[in-house]
């Protein structure tokens, strides 16, 4: 008997295909199975862990894994939401794995990571949205490798009172939550979320722990305007966000929302100049920029930028 095929995005299966423009040369990436890539893959598999690198079809997986950099995705590989841009599978998640934090810490040590990035699927089914699993992972990493710096990329914990506060209190070095797009596009691109809730989450994280770095990111090429992007920058600066990432949206499958346009590299450079002028400490802006792309290197730059800022004041 044939095994029934698992539909990764059941909510999109009956949609007509959405046709994107042909990719320009600057966005094309090949994944090479280098020795570092294979070693990273082996460590992650042997510890039974998921990564957003794989689940979200990140174009940088070849480069990052070759250097033994991976972004952990905790709380399983099934998301309770169905964002129009995201390749992570949608459905009913399983139980939270109590051993996951220990396995994550062990694998981070095995890979020799200096900076660890942890994200998760949305877990609207859990009373705390999975916040305590983030806390347990932070605690396990601090115990296993106190010298490692830790960055979390959290969901919005919408409707889960105290959830984000618990993660901030666990004191990761960087608290990241992505706005993803401009407010006008939320109903179609991120229908399960609310722009101003996400913005308030970032603001409250900074108020709760002013010394903690905060970070957020957006995609371009979804139909937003230049003025809308600049307005999002202003909103994030009003929330005290330190680090901004801007990257090109890429369509994971024909059932996902189509790319409206491919933004040219020079425009990404302009966004970076503007964002730095608005007061962000660090800005990563390029077609292939993703939330955790070069996160270890950028964290060093982030600390240096703050030190320079404090010296000036």
Secondary structure, DSSP 4 states (H G I P E B T S, - for coil): -PPPPPPTTTTTTTSPP-PPPPPPGGG-------HHHHHHHHHHHHTT-EEHHHHTT-TTHHHHHHTT--EEEES-SEES---TT--SEES------TTHHHHHHHHHHHHT-SEEEEEE---TTSTTTTHHHHHHHHHHHHHH-TT-EEEEE----TT-TTHHHHHHHTT-SEEE---BS-GGGHHHHSTTS-HHHHHHHHHHHHHH-TTSEEEEEEEESSS--HHHHHHHHHHHHHTT--EEEEEE---SSTTSPPP--PPPHHHHHHHHHHHHHHT-SEEEESTT--TTTTHHHHHHHHHHHHHHHHHH-
